Amino acid sequence: MKPSEFKKWRKGCGLTQEQAAKKLGLKKRAIQYYETGKRDGKDFKIPKTTELACYAISVGVQFYSGPQPAEDES
């Protein structure tokens, strides 16, 4: 996920940086790094886990408790 894509996701969800940080379990500063692609002047890559969390939030997943056991088909 590119910084511009992250910012587009956040704005598309109608979230402020602070709200996005809360939903993702991050600090607002991390959101700022994600949107600029820089941290302390160095390139900064958005972690895959954050990208997946963004997707989950955008499709309405609020909680995840792991895979559900398969039902017995007997």
C-alpha positions in Angstrom: 0.0 0.0 0.0 1.4 3.4 -1.0 1.1 6.4 1.2 -1.3 8.1 -1.2 -3.5 4.9 -1.2 -3.5 4.9 2.6 -4.6 8.5 2.8 -7.3 7.9 0.2 -8.5 4.9 2.3 -8.6 7.1 5.4 -10.5 9.9 3.8 -12.8 7.5 1.9 -13.8 6.0 5.3 -14.4 9.6 6.6 -11.8 9.3 9.3 -9.5 11.9 10.7 -5.9 10.8 11.4 -6.8 10.5 15.1 -9.8 8.3 14.4 -7.9 6.1 11.9 -5.2 5.7 14.6 -7.7 4.6 17.1 -9.4 2.1 14.8 -6.0 0.6 13.8 -4.7 0.6 17.4 -1.9 3.0 16.5 -0.7 6.4 17.5 -1.6 9.4 15.4 2.1 9.8 14.6 2.2 6.4 12.8 -0.7 7.6 10.6 1.4 10.6 9.7 4.3 8.4 8.7 2.0 6.2 6.6 0.6 9.2 4.8 4.0 10.8 4.0 6.0 7.6 3.5 8.7 9.0 5.7 9.9 8.6 9.2 12.7 10.8 10.5 13.6 11.7 6.9 13.9 8.0 5.8 11.5 6.0 3.6 8.9 4.2 5.7 6.8 1.3 4.4 3.3 0.6 5.6 3.2 -2.9 7.2 1.2 -5.6 5.5 -0.8 -6.1 8.8 -1.9 -2.5 8.6 -2.9 -2.9 5.0 -5.0 -5.9 5.9 -6.6 -4.1 8.9 -7.5 -1.2 6.5 -9.2 -3.7 4.3 -11.1 -5.3 7.1 -12.3 -2.0 8.4 -13.4 -0.9 4.9 -15.6 -4.1 4.6 -17.1 -3.7 8.0 -15.2 -6.1 10.2 -15.3 -4.8 13.7 -14.0 -7.8 15.7 -12.1 -11.0 14.6 -11.8 -14.0 16.9 -10.0 -16.3 14.5 -11.3 -19.0 12.1 -14.5 -20.7 13.0 -14.4 -24.5 13.4 -15.8 -26.4 10.5 -19.3 -27.9 11.0 -19.6 -31.6 11.2 -21.2 -32.8 7.9 -22.3 -36.3 9.2 
